[in-house]
């Protein structure tokens, strides 16, 4: 092939400092007009012979590794390697990247090997990652979240860095269910002991979503495109500080609205509790008009057994649903959090936000004592207009237990 492929370097930004922590080497080439464009498509182009694609891949990798001597202090270089090429090796005892590092007399601890897909033989991929680690490299897994079949592989490989799939990040910034998915994956990655990297960050909302899923690193056009030379580590600091300032301002505003709403909800539930304290009030609720955001309520005993029907709030008044009577809810965290509080009579506990399976609405459950033997559980619609990126602020925090006075 006559095409010339060369590396450009996109900064990987550390969220805690705003500094560039590393650089991903990305393949580039010139188009017919002399413009620098991505060369990524070449490596999967079936019209190009496999051996030629492997030569291109190794060539651009070697060019990138030669730049290690120019790597700023306390930063790393991330290079992509596809396990697809492994089947063309005679043995895992001779890995081209290791040979390149040895020939350059370079420090492998400054390099992150980014595994670009996990669909191959997991035993081979595990041997590959172990060999890289034994040689001093760190390992990253790309596009985490594209398929749940990856979960067992991630746990087995124990990568140092997990890169969340950028398509999930982009959809999550626009949709509450998508944002919940990204946050869940970010939490899972952190619990597995891996640092989370969100790539493809192009907007402020995508950056805020990255923060909400515990991203240690972020990468994308919001900070910098890939460039021919590695930028100074301080290049992105001012931009990140400004972004964090906007984030804090919006979060504080959302938190204020959240506490205002919590006080309003508290007052409404106190009124409902007084109605329920009257004998036979469960059978005579027609005089209690609930706010629209109250989806339903029901009553449990102290053991968590549901002793009432669900009372569904509708424009026709309260609708009784006997389908859940006898269910036990004591295993839910907010239930035993209420039981464990020091002043049970005067406490109100909120669950984490969730998607109500019956209505499809975003909701929370509030829990408080009716009397010594009964507990009120109320499912509330989260009708805040703030972006779901601030869901942790717009909803009442599960750990927040306001006093009822």
C-alpha positions as CSV (number, residue, x, y, z in Angstrom):
1,X,0.0,0.0,0.0
2,X,1.1,3.5,-0.7
3,X,-0.9,5.2,2.0
4,X,1.1,6.7,4.9
5,X,-0.2,6.3,8.4
6,X,1.0,8.3,11.3
7,X,0.0,8.9,15.0
8,X,-1.8,11.9,16.4
9,X,-2.2,12.2,20.2
10,X,-5.5,13.0,22.0
11,X,-5.2,14.2,25.6
12,X,-6.7,12.1,28.4
13,X,-7.7,14.6,31.2
14,X,-7.7,13.8,34.9
15,X,-11.0,15.1,36.4
16,X,-9.6,15.8,39.8
17,X,-6.8,18.2,38.6
18,X,-7.9,19.2,35.1
19,X,-4.4,18.3,33.9
20,X,-3.6,16.0,31.0
21,X,-2.7,12.6,32.5
22,X,-2.0,10.8,29.3
23,X,-2.4,10.7,25.5
24,X,-4.1,8.2,23.3
25,X,-2.2,7.5,20.1
26,X,-4.7,7.5,17.2
27,X,-3.9,6.6,13.6
28,X,-4.2,9.3,11.0
29,X,-3.5,9.8,7.3
30,X,-3.9,12.4,4.6
31,X,-6.9,12.4,2.2
32,X,-6.7,13.4,-1.5
33,X,-6.9,17.1,-0.5
34,X,-4.0,16.8,2.0
35,X,-6.4,17.0,5.0
36,X,-5.4,14.9,8.1
37,X,-8.2,12.4,8.7
38,X,-8.8,9.2,10.8
39,X,-7.1,6.1,9.4
40,X,-9.1,3.8,11.7
41,X,-11.2,2.4,8.8
42,X,-8.1,1.0,7.2
43,X,-7.6,-1.6,9.9
44,X,-11.0,-3.2,9.3
45,X,-11.1,-2.7,5.6
46,X,-11.6,-6.2,4.1
47,X,-10.5,-5.0,0.7
48,X,-7.0,-4.7,2.2
49,X,-5.0,-7.9,2.8
50,X,-4.7,-8.9,6.5
51,X,-0.9,-8.9,6.4
52,X,-0.9,-5.3,5.0
53,X,-3.3,-4.1,7.7
54,X,-1.1,-5.7,10.4
55,X,2.0,-4.0,8.9
56,X,0.1,-0.6,9.0
57,X,-1.0,-1.2,12.6
58,X,2.5,-2.1,13.8
59,X,4.1,0.8,11.9
60,X,1.8,3.4,13.5
61,X,2.3,1.8,16.9
62,X,6.1,2.0,16.5
63,X,5.9,5.6,15.5
64,X,3.8,6.4,18.6
65,X,6.2,4.5,20.9
66,X,9.1,6.4,19.5
67,X,7.5,9.5,21.0
68,X,7.9,8.2,24.5
69,X,11.0,10.2,24.9
70,X,8.9,13.3,24.4
71,X,6.3,12.3,26.9
72,X,5.8,14.9,29.6
73,X,6.6,13.9,33.2
74,X,4.0,11.9,35.1
75,X,1.9,11.2,32.0
76,X,1.3,8.0,30.0
77,X,0.8,6.9,26.4
78,X,-2.1,4.7,25.5
79,X,-1.9,2.6,22.4
80,X,-4.6,0.4,20.9
81,X,-4.1,-3.3,20.3
82,X,-6.7,-5.6,18.8
83,X,-6.7,-9.3,19.9
84,X,-7.8,-10.0,16.3
85,X,-4.1,-9.9,15.3
86,X,-3.2,-12.6,17.9
87,X,-4.2,-15.4,15.6
88,X,-1.5,-14.4,13.1
89,X,1.2,-14.7,15.7
90,X,3.3,-17.8,15.9
91,X,3.4,-17.6,19.7
92,X,2.5,-15.2,22.6
93,X,6.1,-15.5,23.6
94,X,7.0,-13.0,20.9
95,X,4.8,-9.9,21.1
96,X,5.7,-7.2,18.6
97,X,4.9,-4.4,21.1
98,X,7.2,-5.9,23.7
99,X,9.9,-6.2,21.1
100,X,9.4,-2.5,20.1
101,X,9.8,-1.4,23.8
102,X,12.9,-3.4,24.2
103,X,14.5,-2.1,21.0
104,X,13.7,1.5,22.0
105,X,14.9,0.9,25.6
106,X,11.7,2.6,26.7
107,X,9.9,2.4,30.1
108,X,6.8,0.1,29.8
109,X,5.3,1.6,32.9
110,X,4.6,4.8,30.9
111,X,2.5,2.8,28.4
112,X,-1.2,1.7,28.7
113,X,-2.1,-1.2,26.4
114,X,-5.7,-0.6,25.3
115,X,-7.5,-3.8,24.3
116,X,-10.0,-2.8,21.7
117,X,-12.4,-5.7,21.8
118,X,-13.1,-8.8,23.9
119,X,-14.9,-11.1,21.5
120,X,-11.9,-13.4,21.0
121,X,-10.7,-16.4,23.0
122,X,-10.9,-15.2,26.6
123,X,-8.1,-17.5,27.7
124,X,-5.8,-16.1,25.0
125,X,-6.7,-12.5,25.9
126,X,-6.1,-13.2,29.6
127,X,-2.7,-14.7,28.8
128,X,-2.0,-11.6,26.7
129,X,-2.9,-9.1,29.5
130,X,-0.9,-11.1,32.1
131,X,2.1,-11.0,29.8
132,X,1.8,-7.2,29.3
133,X,1.4,-6.7,33.1
134,X,4.4,-8.9,33.9
135,X,6.4,-6.7,31.5
136,X,5.4,-3.5,33.4
137,X,2.5,-2.2,31.2
138,X,-0.9,-1.2,32.4
139,X,-4.0,-2.5,30.7
140,X,-7.2,-0.8,29.6
141,X,-10.4,-2.2,28.1
142,X,-12.2,-0.1,25.5
143,X,-15.9,0.3,24.8
144,X,-17.1,-1.2,28.1
145,X,-20.9,-1.5,28.0
146,X,-21.4,-2.5,24.4
147,X,-22.5,-6.0,25.6
148,X,-23.2,-7.6,28.9
149,X,-21.3,-10.7,27.8
150,X,-18.3,-8.5,28.7
151,X,-19.0,-8.5,32.4
152,X,-17.4,-11.9,33.2
153,X,-14.4,-11.0,31.0
154,X,-13.9,-7.7,32.8
155,X,-14.0,-9.4,36.2
156,X,-11.5,-11.9,34.9
157,X,-9.0,-9.5,33.3
158,X,-9.1,-6.9,36.1
159,X,-8.1,-4.0,33.9
160,X,-6.4,-0.9,35.3
161,X,-8.6,1.4,33.2
162,X,-12.1,0.8,31.8
163,X,-13.3,3.1,28.9
164,X,-17.0,3.5,28.8
165,X,-18.6,3.1,25.4
166,X,-19.0,6.6,24.0
167,X,-22.4,5.8,22.4
168,X,-23.8,5.0,25.8
169,X,-22.4,8.3,27.2
170,X,-24.0,10.3,24.4
171,X,-27.4,8.6,24.7
172,X,-27.2,8.9,28.5
173,X,-26.8,12.7,28.3
174,X,-30.2,12.9,26.6
175,X,-32.2,10.2,28.3
176,X,-32.8,9.3,32.0
177,X,-32.7,5.6,31.5
178,X,-29.5,5.9,29.5
179,X,-27.9,8.1,32.2
180,X,-28.9,5.5,34.8
181,X,-27.2,2.8,32.7
182,X,-24.0,4.8,32.3
183,X,-23.9,5.6,36.0
184,X,-24.5,1.9,36.9
185,X,-21.6,0.8,34.6
186,X,-19.3,3.5,36.1
187,X,-20.2,2.3,39.6
188,X,-19.6,-1.3,38.6
189,X,-16.2,-0.5,37.1
190,X,-15.1,1.4,40.2
191,X,-16.2,-1.6,42.4
192,X,-14.1,-3.8,40.3
193,X,-11.1,-1.7,41.2
194,X,-10.7,-0.1,37.7
195,X,-10.3,3.6,36.9
196,X,-13.2,4.9,34.7
197,X,-12.4,6.8,31.5
198,X,-15.2,8.4,29.5
199,X,-14.2,9.1,25.9
200,X,-16.0,11.0,23.2
201,X,-16.9,13.9,25.6
202,X,-18.0,16.7,23.3
203,X,-20.6,18.7,25.4
204,X,-20.9,20.0,28.9
205,X,-23.8,17.6,29.6
206,X,-21.7,14.7,28.6
207,X,-18.9,15.9,30.9
208,X,-21.4,16.2,33.8
209,X,-22.6,12.7,33.1
210,X,-19.0,11.5,33.2
211,X,-18.5,13.1,36.6
212,X,-21.7,11.4,37.9
213,X,-20.4,8.0,37.0
214,X,-17.1,8.4,38.9
215,X,-14.9,9.1,35.8
216,X,-11.2,9.5,36.9
217,X,-10.4,10.5,33.3
218,X,-12.2,12.1,30.4
219,X,-11.3,12.5,26.8
220,X,-12.9,14.2,23.8
221,X,-13.3,17.3,21.7
222,X,-14.6,19.3,24.7
223,X,-11.0,19.4,25.9
224,X,-9.0,18.9,22.7
225,X,-8.9,16.9,19.4
226,X,-6.0,14.7,18.6
227,X,-2.9,16.8,17.7
228,X,0.3,16.0,15.9
229,X,2.3,16.8,19.1
230,X,1.5,16.1,22.7
231,X,0.1,19.2,24.4
232,X,1.5,20.5,27.7
233,X,-0.2,18.9,30.7
234,X,-1.5,22.2,31.9
235,X,-3.2,23.1,28.7
236,X,-6.7,21.9,29.8
237,X,-6.6,23.1,33.4
238,X,-8.5,26.4,32.9
239,X,-11.2,24.8,30.7
240,X,-11.8,22.1,33.4
241,X,-11.9,24.6,36.2
242,X,-14.6,26.6,34.3
243,X,-16.6,23.5,33.6
244,X,-16.4,22.5,37.3
245,X,-17.5,26.0,38.3
246,X,-20.6,25.6,36.0
247,X,-21.3,22.2,37.4
248,X,-21.1,23.4,41.0
249,X,-23.4,26.3,40.3
250,X,-26.0,24.1,38.7
251,X,-25.6,21.5,41.4
252,X,-26.1,24.0,44.2
253,X,-29.2,25.4,42.5
254,X,-30.6,21.9,42.0
255,X,-29.9,21.0,45.6
256,X,-31.8,24.1,46.9
257,X,-34.8,23.1,44.8
258,X,-34.5,19.5,46.1
259,X,-34.6,20.6,49.8
260,X,-37.5,22.9,49.0
261,X,-39.4,20.0,47.4
262,X,-38.5,17.7,50.3
263,X,-40.1,20.1,52.8
264,X,-43.2,20.3,50.6
265,X,-43.4,16.5,50.4
266,X,-42.8,16.2,54.2
267,X,-45.8,18.5,54.9
268,X,-48.1,16.5,52.5
269,X,-47.1,13.2,54.0
270,X,-47.6,14.4,57.5
271,X,-51.2,15.4,56.5
272,X,-51.7,11.9,55.0
273,X,-50.4,10.3,58.2
274,X,-52.8,12.2,60.3
275,X,-55.7,10.9,58.2
276,X,-54.4,7.4,58.5
277,X,-54.1,7.7,62.3
278,X,-57.9,8.1,62.5
279,X,-59.7,4.8,63.0
280,X,-60.9,3.2,59.7
281,X,-59.4,6.1,57.7
282,X,-58.1,3.6,55.1
283,X,-61.6,3.0,54.1
284,X,-62.6,6.6,54.0
285,X,-60.0,8.5,52.0
286,X,-62.3,10.4,49.7
287,X,-61.8,13.6,51.6
288,X,-58.0,13.5,51.3
289,X,-56.8,15.1,48.0
290,X,-53.2,14.2,47.2
291,X,-50.7,16.2,45.2
292,X,-50.2,14.9,41.6
293,X,-46.7,13.8,42.4
294,X,-48.0,11.1,44.8
295,X,-48.3,8.0,42.6
296,X,-49.5,5.6,45.3
297,X,-49.2,4.7,49.0
298,X,-49.5,1.6,51.1
299,X,-49.0,0.5,54.7
300,X,-46.7,-2.1,56.2
301,X,-46.3,-3.5,59.7
302,X,-42.9,-3.2,61.5
303,X,-41.8,-6.5,60.0
304,X,-42.2,-5.2,56.5
305,X,-45.4,-7.1,55.6
306,X,-47.8,-5.0,53.5
307,X,-51.1,-4.9,55.4
308,X,-53.0,-2.6,53.1
309,X,-53.8,-2.5,49.4
310,X,-52.0,-0.1,47.2
311,X,-53.9,3.1,47.0
312,X,-53.3,4.5,43.5
313,X,-53.8,8.2,43.0
314,X,-55.9,9.0,39.9
315,X,-58.2,11.7,38.6
316,X,-61.1,9.5,39.7
317,X,-59.8,9.5,43.3
318,X,-58.1,6.6,45.1
319,X,-58.1,3.2,43.4
320,X,-57.5,0.2,45.6
321,X,-55.2,-2.5,44.3
322,X,-55.1,-5.6,46.4
323,X,-52.5,-7.3,44.3
324,X,-49.5,-6.6,46.7
325,X,-51.2,-7.2,50.1
326,X,-49.0,-9.7,52.0
327,X,-45.8,-8.8,50.2
328,X,-42.7,-8.1,52.4
329,X,-40.6,-5.0,51.8
330,X,-38.3,-5.2,54.8
331,X,-35.3,-6.0,52.7
332,X,-35.3,-2.6,51.0
333,X,-32.6,-0.3,52.3
334,X,-34.9,2.6,53.1
335,X,-37.1,0.4,55.2
336,X,-34.4,-0.8,57.7
337,X,-32.8,2.7,57.5
338,X,-36.1,4.0,59.0
339,X,-36.1,1.2,61.6
340,X,-32.5,1.9,62.6
341,X,-32.9,5.7,63.1
342,X,-32.7,6.9,66.7
343,X,-35.9,8.9,66.5
344,X,-38.2,6.7,64.4
345,X,-41.4,8.6,65.2
346,X,-40.1,11.8,63.7
347,X,-38.1,10.6,60.8
348,X,-38.7,10.5,57.0
349,X,-36.5,8.4,54.8
350,X,-36.2,8.5,50.9
351,X,-35.1,5.8,48.6
352,X,-32.7,6.3,45.7
353,X,-34.4,7.4,42.5
354,X,-35.7,4.6,40.3
355,X,-37.9,4.0,37.3
356,X,-41.4,3.0,38.4
357,X,-42.2,-0.3,36.6
358,X,-46.0,0.3,36.6
359,X,-46.1,3.8,35.3
360,X,-42.6,4.2,33.6
361,X,-42.2,7.4,35.6
362,X,-39.0,8.4,37.4
363,X,-39.8,8.0,41.1
364,X,-38.7,7.8,44.8
365,X,-40.2,6.1,47.8
366,X,-40.7,8.0,51.1
367,X,-41.1,6.0,54.3
368,X,-42.3,7.2,57.7
369,X,-44.1,5.8,60.8
370,X,-47.8,6.1,61.0
371,X,-47.9,4.9,64.6
372,X,-46.0,2.3,66.7
373,X,-47.2,-0.6,64.6
374,X,-47.6,0.7,61.1
375,X,-45.3,2.3,58.5
376,X,-46.4,4.4,55.5
377,X,-44.7,4.0,52.2
378,X,-45.4,6.5,49.5
379,X,-44.2,6.3,45.9
380,X,-43.6,9.9,44.6
381,X,-43.0,11.0,41.0
382,X,-39.8,12.9,40.6
383,X,-41.2,15.8,38.6
384,X,-38.2,18.0,38.6
385,X,-37.3,19.7,35.3
386,X,-33.6,19.7,35.9
387,X,-31.5,17.5,33.7
388,X,-31.0,13.9,34.8
389,X,-27.3,14.6,35.0
390,X,-28.1,16.2,38.3
391,X,-30.5,13.5,39.5
392,X,-28.4,13.1,42.6
393,X,-29.3,16.6,43.5
394,X,-32.8,17.0,42.1
395,X,-34.1,14.0,44.0
396,X,-34.1,13.8,47.7
397,X,-30.9,12.0,48.7
398,X,-31.5,8.5,50.2
399,X,-29.3,9.3,53.2
400,X,-31.2,12.5,53.9
401,X,-33.6,12.0,56.8
402,X,-35.5,15.2,57.7
403,X,-37.1,15.6,61.0
404,X,-40.8,15.8,61.1
405,X,-41.9,18.6,63.5
